[in-house]
Amino acid sequence: MKKPFLLVLLVMLLQASAFSQITSQDSLRVADSIRIADSVAARSSSIPKIAIFAPLYLDSAFDATHEYRYGKNVFPKFINSGLEFYEGVQLALDSLAKENAVLEVYIYDTRSTKETLEQQLAKPEIADADLVIANCTPNEVHPFAQFAQSKGIPFINSTVPSDVGITSNPYFVLLNPTLKTQCEGIYRFIQRYYSLEPLVVFRKKASSDDMIKTIFDEFSKNTMSIPLKMRYVTLADSFTVNQLMAQIDTNKKTVCLAGSLDANFGRRLVQQLASITKSNKITAIGMPTWETIARDFSRPEYRGIEIIYYTVL
């Protein structure tokens, strides 16, 4: 099997997500090196070397003696994202093993308390890496992209749906749709299914929310269909049910769009909208970040409201 195909297959398989527990390992990385196939073949100098970064929070989950810090049946939500990504990596490697692939893989915990991301990227074992894949935050995209460009290797941004201003870097790969693409998809969806209902866009005072508003406004000017009548309402983090009620027509079905990437804002918005659905039929539409809080929507306090969100998976 040729090296480029191995790398493409790994990236594709990383889209799989699952859930499992992880055993205590060194906080710097889950495994120093994962080798696939027999040790004789692994000595070849042509083995693809891959560096994978994820927020595993191992130092938060385990103490200095490698004992789990939480109760037997307790699993903190903040660990979920990185752990599911890690499980996807394992699924990909297992599939590649069935193809008799030989890889050298290093996995790093970007939430290590012992070393910074910059120190991890400076590790000698990945100085000659062939590929970097990261489950990262917007602030971490630039260091990864700069590292990849300096080495002349691809960096796969598997999570952040934005280029965060990176230009002239042929080694930077954006795996998910951009925020612009996602917002335009949401706009078209509302045009198709909810064009006749009153539409209120609830947002925060934040630069990312301003960006979302700009995207919607620009698309509204250029759409070939009838533009949506989007009424923007800016809320503080501590907004109340009464503030929402003041923006909703009690005589009509209302579409409430969360024009914010803040998942906590979205959670609070849906919960409070659900509390008033007995007198008003409401549809709540959110951003892809709602994927991280989707499990909450099955709880009793969210019953009675139609919830729709765009997913990047």
C-alpha positions as a LaTeX table, in Angstrom:
\begin{tabular}{lrrr}
\hline
Residue & $x$ (\AA) & $y$ (\AA) & $z$ (\AA) \\
\hline
Met1 & 0.00 & 0.00 & 0.00 \\
Lys2 & 1.40 & 3.40 & $-0.95$ \\
Lys3 & 2.12 & 6.03 & 1.70 \\
Pro4 & $-0.28$ & 8.73 & 0.39 \\
Phe5 & $-3.17$ & 6.29 & 0.45 \\
Leu6 & $-2.32$ & 5.32 & 4.03 \\
Leu7 & $-2.49$ & 8.92 & 5.15 \\
Val8 & $-5.74$ & 9.64 & 3.32 \\
Leu9 & $-7.33$ & 6.50 & 4.75 \\
Leu10 & $-6.26$ & 7.45 & 8.27 \\
Val11 & $-7.77$ & 10.91 & 7.95 \\
Met12 & $-11.04$ & 9.48 & 6.61 \\
Leu13 & $-11.30$ & 6.92 & 9.37 \\
Leu14 & $-10.68$ & 9.55 & 12.02 \\
Gln15 & $-14.16$ & 10.88 & 11.31 \\
Ala16 & $-15.54$ & 7.87 & 13.14 \\
Ser17 & $-16.34$ & 8.69 & 16.77 \\
Ala18 & $-17.08$ & 6.35 & 19.62 \\
Phe19 & $-16.97$ & 6.29 & 23.40 \\
Ser20 & $-14.78$ & 4.27 & 25.72 \\
Gln21 & $-12.71$ & 4.64 & 28.87 \\
Ile22 & $-8.97$ & 5.19 & 28.78 \\
Thr23 & $-6.38$ & 3.76 & 31.12 \\
Ser24 & $-3.84$ & 5.89 & 32.94 \\
Gln25 & $-0.76$ & 6.68 & 30.88 \\
Asp26 & 2.01 & 9.23 & 30.82 \\
Ser27 & 0.43 & 12.70 & 30.77 \\
Leu28 & 2.60 & 13.82 & 27.87 \\
Arg29 & 1.22 & 11.29 & 25.46 \\
Val30 & $-0.97$ & 8.24 & 25.53 \\
Ala31 & 1.62 & 6.08 & 23.86 \\
Asp32 & 5.23 & 6.78 & 22.99 \\
Ser33 & 4.88 & 4.82 & 19.80 \\
Ile34 & 2.21 & 2.61 & 18.33 \\
Arg35 & 3.64 & 0.22 & 15.79 \\
Ile36 & 1.52 & $-1.75$ & 13.38 \\
Ala37 & 2.67 & $-5.02$ & 11.77 \\
Asp38 & 5.75 & $-6.99$ & 12.71 \\
Ser39 & 8.86 & $-5.47$ & 14.23 \\
Val40 & 11.07 & $-6.45$ & 11.33 \\
Ala41 & 9.02 & $-4.43$ & 8.85 \\
Ala42 & 8.85 & $-1.57$ & 11.33 \\
Arg43 & 12.60 & $-1.00$ & 11.00 \\
Ser44 & 12.15 & 0.31 & 7.46 \\
Ser45 & 13.09 & 4.00 & 7.09 \\
Ser46 & 10.07 & 4.58 & 4.85 \\
Ile47 & 7.52 & 4.07 & 7.65 \\
Pro48 & 5.06 & 6.99 & 7.74 \\
Lys49 & 5.35 & 8.88 & 11.01 \\
Ile50 & 2.20 & 10.61 & 12.27 \\
Ala51 & 1.78 & 12.99 & 15.21 \\
Ile52 & $-1.74$ & 13.21 & 16.65 \\
Phe53 & $-2.81$ & 15.82 & 19.20 \\
Ala54 & $-5.98$ & 15.80 & 21.30 \\
Pro55 & $-7.26$ & 17.37 & 24.55 \\
Leu56 & $-7.22$ & 14.23 & 26.71 \\
Tyr57 & $-6.91$ & 15.93 & 30.12 \\
Leu58 & $-4.98$ & 12.96 & 31.53 \\
Asp59 & $-3.45$ & 15.06 & 34.30 \\
Ser60 & $-6.93$ & 16.14 & 35.35 \\
Ala61 & $-8.31$ & 12.60 & 35.25 \\
Phe62 & $-5.44$ & 10.86 & 37.03 \\
Asp63 & $-3.27$ & 11.84 & 40.00 \\
Ala64 & 0.50 & 11.42 & 40.40 \\
Thr65 & 0.09 & 7.76 & 41.32 \\
His66 & $-2.05$ & 7.13 & 38.20 \\
Glu67 & $-5.20$ & 6.74 & 40.26 \\
Tyr68 & $-8.46$ & 7.95 & 38.73 \\
Arg69 & $-9.50$ & 11.19 & 40.45 \\
Tyr70 & $-13.25$ & 10.71 & 40.09 \\
Gly71 & $-15.76$ & 8.18 & 41.34 \\
Lys72 & $-16.22$ & 4.80 & 39.70 \\
Asn73 & $-19.36$ & 5.90 & 37.88 \\
Val74 & $-18.33$ & 9.52 & 37.30 \\
Phe75 & $-17.04$ & 10.72 & 33.95 \\
Pro76 & $-16.45$ & 14.49 & 33.47 \\
Lys77 & $-18.03$ & 15.93 & 30.32 \\
Phe78 & $-15.01$ & 18.06 & 29.49 \\
Ile79 & $-13.03$ & 14.90 & 28.66 \\
Asn80 & $-15.55$ & 13.57 & 26.13 \\
Ser81 & $-14.41$ & 15.40 & 23.00 \\
Gly82 & $-10.76$ & 14.41 & 23.19 \\
Leu83 & $-11.54$ & 10.87 & 24.29 \\
Glu84 & $-13.97$ & 10.26 & 21.44 \\
Phe85 & $-11.37$ & 11.61 & 19.03 \\
Tyr86 & $-8.78$ & 9.25 & 20.51 \\
Glu87 & $-11.19$ & 6.34 & 20.09 \\
Gly88 & $-11.59$ & 7.35 & 16.45 \\
Val89 & $-7.80$ & 7.21 & 16.09 \\
Gln90 & $-7.78$ & 3.68 & 17.50 \\
Leu91 & $-10.52$ & 2.61 & 15.10 \\
Ala92 & $-8.52$ & 4.04 & 12.20 \\
Leu93 & $-5.33$ & 2.28 & 13.27 \\
Asp94 & $-7.16$ & $-1.01$ & 13.74 \\
Ser95 & $-8.54$ & $-0.73$ & 10.21 \\
Leu96 & $-5.10$ & 0.08 & 8.82 \\
Ala97 & $-3.65$ & $-2.90$ & 10.68 \\
Lys98 & $-6.05$ & $-5.15$ & 8.77 \\
Glu99 & $-4.52$ & $-3.72$ & 5.60 \\
Asn100 & $-1.07$ & $-4.76$ & 6.89 \\
Ala101 & $-0.08$ & $-1.11$ & 7.10 \\
Val102 & 3.05 & $-0.09$ & 8.98 \\
Leu103 & 2.88 & 3.26 & 10.81 \\
Glu104 & 4.67 & 5.02 & 13.61 \\
Val105 & 2.15 & 7.09 & 15.56 \\
Tyr106 & 2.73 & 9.51 & 18.43 \\
Ile107 & $-0.26$ & 10.76 & 20.40 \\
Tyr108 & 0.02 & 13.85 & 22.59 \\
Asp109 & $-2.24$ & 15.31 & 25.25 \\
Thr110 & $-2.61$ & 19.03 & 24.49 \\
Arg111 & $-3.93$ & 19.57 & 28.02 \\
Ser112 & $-0.81$ & 18.23 & 29.67 \\
Thr113 & 0.19 & 20.25 & 32.72 \\
Lys114 & 3.85 & 19.30 & 32.30 \\
Glu115 & 4.55 & 20.60 & 28.80 \\
Thr116 & 3.10 & 23.29 & 26.59 \\
Leu117 & 1.95 & 22.71 & 23.04 \\
Glu118 & 5.08 & 24.47 & 21.77 \\
Gln119 & 7.28 & 22.12 & 23.80 \\
Gln120 & 5.43 & 19.10 & 22.45 \\
Leu121 & 5.88 & 20.30 & 18.87 \\
Ala122 & 9.61 & 20.66 & 19.55 \\
Lys123 & 9.97 & 17.00 & 20.53 \\
Pro124 & 12.77 & 15.32 & 18.51 \\
Glu125 & 10.74 & 12.20 & 17.79 \\
Ile126 & 8.35 & 14.15 & 15.53 \\
Ala127 & 10.94 & 16.40 & 13.90 \\
Asp128 & 10.66 & 14.23 & 10.78 \\
Ala129 & 6.92 & 13.53 & 11.00 \\
Asp130 & 5.00 & 13.02 & 7.75 \\
Leu131 & 1.63 & 14.24 & 8.99 \\
Val132 & 0.06 & 16.15 & 11.90 \\
Ile133 & $-3.60$ & 15.64 & 12.85 \\
Ala134 & $-5.13$ & 17.69 & 15.65 \\
Asn135 & $-8.34$ & 18.02 & 17.61 \\
Cys136 & $-7.64$ & 21.64 & 18.47 \\
Thr137 & $-9.11$ & 24.98 & 19.45 \\
Pro138 & $-9.01$ & 28.13 & 17.29 \\
Asn139 & $-6.06$ & 29.47 & 19.31 \\
Glu140 & $-4.07$ & 26.30 & 18.62 \\
Val141 & $-4.50$ & 26.29 & 14.85 \\
His142 & $-1.71$ & 28.78 & 14.17 \\
Pro143 & 1.06 & 26.90 & 16.07 \\
Phe144 & 0.16 & 23.67 & 14.27 \\
Ala145 & 0.00 & 25.37 & 10.88 \\
Gln146 & 3.37 & 27.07 & 11.42 \\
Phe147 & 4.95 & 23.79 & 12.49 \\
Ala148 & 3.58 & 22.00 & 9.42 \\
Gln149 & 4.74 & 24.73 & 7.06 \\
Ser150 & 8.23 & 24.76 & 8.53 \\
Lys151 & 8.48 & 20.99 & 8.07 \\
Gly152 & 6.75 & 20.89 & 4.69 \\
Ile153 & 4.15 & 18.37 & 5.89 \\
Pro154 & 0.32 & 18.40 & 5.98 \\
Phe155 & $-1.51$ & 19.60 & 9.07 \\
Ile156 & $-5.09$ & 18.31 & 9.30 \\
Asn157 & $-7.30$ & 20.64 & 11.34 \\
Ser158 & $-10.03$ & 18.13 & 12.17 \\
Thr159 & $-12.24$ & 20.27 & 14.40 \\
Val160 & $-12.13$ & 24.05 & 13.96 \\
Pro161 & $-14.45$ & 25.09 & 11.09 \\
Ser162 & $-12.36$ & 28.12 & 10.19 \\
Asp163 & $-9.00$ & 29.00 & 8.66 \\
Val164 & $-8.60$ & 31.61 & 11.49 \\
Gly165 & $-6.87$ & 33.94 & 9.06 \\
Ile166 & $-4.23$ & 31.51 & 7.80 \\
Thr167 & $-3.20$ & 32.26 & 4.21 \\
Ser168 & $-0.44$ & 31.16 & 1.82 \\
Asn169 & 0.10 & 27.88 & 3.65 \\
Pro170 & $-0.34$ & 24.94 & 1.27 \\
Tyr171 & 0.22 & 22.48 & 4.14 \\
Phe172 & $-2.86$ & 23.60 & 6.10 \\
Val173 & $-5.89$ & 21.36 & 5.55 \\
Leu174 & $-9.33$ & 22.34 & 6.87 \\
Leu175 & $-11.31$ & 19.14 & 7.29 \\
Asn176 & $-14.70$ & 20.57 & 8.28 \\
Pro177 & $-16.88$ & 23.08 & 6.43 \\
Thr178 & $-16.04$ & 26.70 & 7.19 \\
Leu179 & $-18.28$ & 28.84 & 9.36 \\
Lys180 & $-19.40$ & 30.67 & 6.20 \\
Thr181 & $-20.46$ & 27.40 & 4.56 \\
Gln182 & $-22.31$ & 26.31 & 7.69 \\
Cys183 & $-24.16$ & 29.61 & 8.11 \\
Glu184 & $-25.18$ & 29.62 & 4.45 \\
Gly185 & $-26.49$ & 26.06 & 4.86 \\
Ile186 & $-28.55$ & 27.11 & 7.89 \\
Tyr187 & $-29.91$ & 30.11 & 5.99 \\
Arg188 & $-30.99$ & 27.92 & 3.05 \\
Phe189 & $-32.60$ & 25.41 & 5.40 \\
Ile190 & $-34.69$ & 28.12 & 7.06 \\
Gln191 & $-35.60$ & 29.54 & 3.64 \\
Arg192 & $-36.86$ & 26.15 & 2.53 \\
Tyr193 & $-38.79$ & 25.03 & 5.60 \\
Tyr194 & $-39.56$ & 28.10 & 7.74 \\
Ser195 & $-39.70$ & 31.09 & 5.41 \\
Leu196 & $-43.24$ & 32.05 & 6.53 \\
Glu197 & $-42.63$ & 31.99 & 10.30 \\
Pro198 & $-41.33$ & 34.95 & 12.33 \\
Leu199 & $-37.57$ & 34.59 & 12.75 \\
Val200 & $-35.65$ & 35.92 & 15.74 \\
Val201 & $-31.85$ & 35.61 & 15.93 \\
Phe202 & $-30.63$ & 35.63 & 19.51 \\
Arg203 & $-26.94$ & 36.47 & 19.89 \\
Lys204 & $-24.27$ & 37.75 & 22.28 \\
Lys205 & $-21.83$ & 40.63 & 22.18 \\
Ala206 & $-18.88$ & 38.74 & 20.74 \\
Ser207 & $-16.66$ & 39.02 & 17.67 \\
Ser208 & $-17.63$ & 35.53 & 16.52 \\
Asp209 & $-21.33$ & 36.46 & 16.77 \\
Asp210 & $-20.66$ & 39.60 & 14.74 \\
Met211 & $-19.02$ & 37.41 & 12.11 \\
Ile212 & $-22.09$ & 35.17 & 11.98 \\
Lys213 & $-24.36$ & 38.19 & 11.56 \\
Thr214 & $-22.17$ & 39.51 & 8.74 \\
Ile215 & $-22.32$ & 36.17 & 6.94 \\
Phe216 & $-26.11$ & 36.03 & 7.22 \\
Asp217 & $-26.49$ & 39.65 & 6.07 \\
Glu218 & $-24.20$ & 39.19 & 3.07 \\
Phe219 & $-25.92$ & 35.98 & 2.02 \\
Ser220 & $-29.30$ & 37.66 & 2.39 \\
Lys221 & $-28.23$ & 40.34 & $-0.11$ \\
Asn222 & $-27.12$ & 37.78 & $-2.69$ \\
Thr223 & $-29.69$ & 35.01 & $-2.32$ \\
Met224 & $-31.71$ & 34.13 & $-5.41$ \\
Ser225 & $-34.77$ & 33.40 & $-3.28$ \\
Ile226 & $-36.80$ & 35.74 & $-1.11$ \\
Pro227 & $-34.51$ & 36.99 & 1.70 \\
Leu228 & $-35.35$ & 36.03 & 5.25 \\
Lys229 & $-36.57$ & 38.73 & 7.61 \\
Met230 & $-34.04$ & 38.20 & 10.39 \\
Arg231 & $-34.63$ & 40.21 & 13.57 \\
Tyr232 & $-31.49$ & 40.30 & 15.71 \\
Val233 & $-31.70$ & 40.47 & 19.48 \\
Thr234 & $-28.53$ & 40.80 & 21.57 \\
Leu235 & $-28.67$ & 39.22 & 25.02 \\
Ala236 & $-26.40$ & 39.20 & 28.05 \\
Asp237 & $-25.22$ & 35.86 & 29.45 \\
Ser238 & $-27.73$ & 36.22 & 32.29 \\
Phe239 & $-30.78$ & 36.75 & 30.07 \\
Thr240 & $-34.19$ & 35.78 & 31.47 \\
Val241 & $-37.33$ & 34.09 & 30.18 \\
Asn242 & $-39.15$ & 37.41 & 30.23 \\
Gln243 & $-36.58$ & 38.91 & 27.86 \\
Leu244 & $-37.22$ & 36.05 & 25.43 \\
Met245 & $-40.97$ & 36.30 & 25.80 \\
Ala246 & $-40.84$ & 39.98 & 24.84 \\
Gln247 & $-39.40$ & 38.99 & 21.44 \\
Ile248 & $-41.86$ & 36.20 & 20.58 \\
Asp249 & $-45.24$ & 36.62 & 18.91 \\
Thr250 & $-47.64$ & 34.62 & 21.06 \\
Asn251 & $-50.09$ & 34.25 & 18.17 \\
Lys252 & $-47.70$ & 32.61 & 15.71 \\
Lys253 & $-45.19$ & 29.80 & 15.53 \\
Thr254 & $-41.76$ & 31.35 & 15.99 \\
Val255 & $-38.32$ & 30.26 & 14.80 \\
Cys256 & $-35.55$ & 31.16 & 17.24 \\
Leu257 & $-32.06$ & 30.96 & 15.78 \\
Ala258 & $-29.02$ & 31.00 & 18.07 \\
Gly259 & $-26.58$ & 33.21 & 16.20 \\
Ser260 & $-23.73$ & 32.30 & 18.53 \\
Leu261 & $-21.04$ & 29.61 & 18.67 \\
Asp262 & $-21.19$ & 29.61 & 22.47 \\
Ala263 & $-22.67$ & 26.21 & 23.35 \\
Asn264 & $-23.49$ & 27.31 & 26.90 \\
Phe265 & $-25.45$ & 30.24 & 25.52 \\
Gly266 & $-27.30$ & 27.81 & 23.25 \\
Arg267 & $-28.05$ & 25.45 & 26.12 \\
Arg268 & $-29.51$ & 28.25 & 28.25 \\
Leu269 & $-31.48$ & 29.60 & 25.30 \\
Val270 & $-33.12$ & 26.27 & 24.46 \\
Gln271 & $-33.86$ & 25.45 & 28.08 \\
Gln272 & $-35.63$ & 28.76 & 28.65 \\
Leu273 & $-37.47$ & 28.61 & 25.33 \\
Ala274 & $-38.67$ & 25.11 & 26.25 \\
Ser275 & $-40.16$ & 26.49 & 29.45 \\
Ile276 & $-42.53$ & 28.73 & 27.48 \\
Thr277 & $-43.56$ & 26.32 & 24.70 \\
Lys278 & $-46.84$ & 25.50 & 26.46 \\
Ser279 & $-48.25$ & 28.79 & 25.23 \\
Asn280 & $-46.08$ & 29.23 & 22.14 \\
Lys281 & $-44.95$ & 26.78 & 19.49 \\
Ile282 & $-41.23$ & 27.37 & 19.05 \\
Thr283 & $-38.52$ & 25.89 & 16.86 \\
Ala284 & $-34.97$ & 26.40 & 18.12 \\
Ile285 & $-32.18$ & 26.24 & 15.52 \\
Gly286 & $-28.53$ & 26.25 & 16.51 \\
Met287 & $-24.94$ & 26.14 & 15.34 \\
Pro288 & $-22.72$ & 23.02 & 14.92 \\
Thr289 & $-21.35$ & 23.64 & 18.42 \\
Trp290 & $-24.66$ & 22.28 & 19.72 \\
Glu291 & $-23.28$ & 18.84 & 18.89 \\
Thr292 & $-21.34$ & 19.09 & 22.15 \\
Ile293 & $-24.53$ & 19.58 & 24.19 \\
Ala294 & $-26.86$ & 17.35 & 22.18 \\
Arg295 & $-27.06$ & 14.78 & 24.97 \\
Asp296 & $-28.58$ & 17.41 & 27.26 \\
Phe297 & $-31.55$ & 17.85 & 24.95 \\
Ser298 & $-32.95$ & 14.46 & 25.99 \\
Arg299 & $-33.49$ & 15.71 & 29.55 \\
Pro300 & $-37.04$ & 16.51 & 30.77 \\
Glu301 & $-36.54$ & 20.29 & 30.87 \\
Tyr302 & $-36.10$ & 20.36 & 27.08 \\
Arg303 & $-39.32$ & 18.53 & 26.21 \\
Gly304 & $-41.93$ & 20.17 & 24.03 \\
Ile305 & $-39.63$ & 22.22 & 21.81 \\
Glu306 & $-38.43$ & 21.37 & 18.32 \\
Ile307 & $-34.60$ & 21.49 & 18.28 \\
Ile308 & $-32.58$ & 21.59 & 15.08 \\
Tyr309 & $-28.85$ & 22.07 & 14.72 \\
Tyr310 & $-26.34$ & 21.81 & 11.92 \\
Thr311 & $-23.70$ & 19.09 & 12.28 \\
Val312 & $-20.23$ & 18.96 & 10.73 \\
Leu313 & $-19.98$ & 15.19 & 11.02 \\
\hline
\end{tabular}
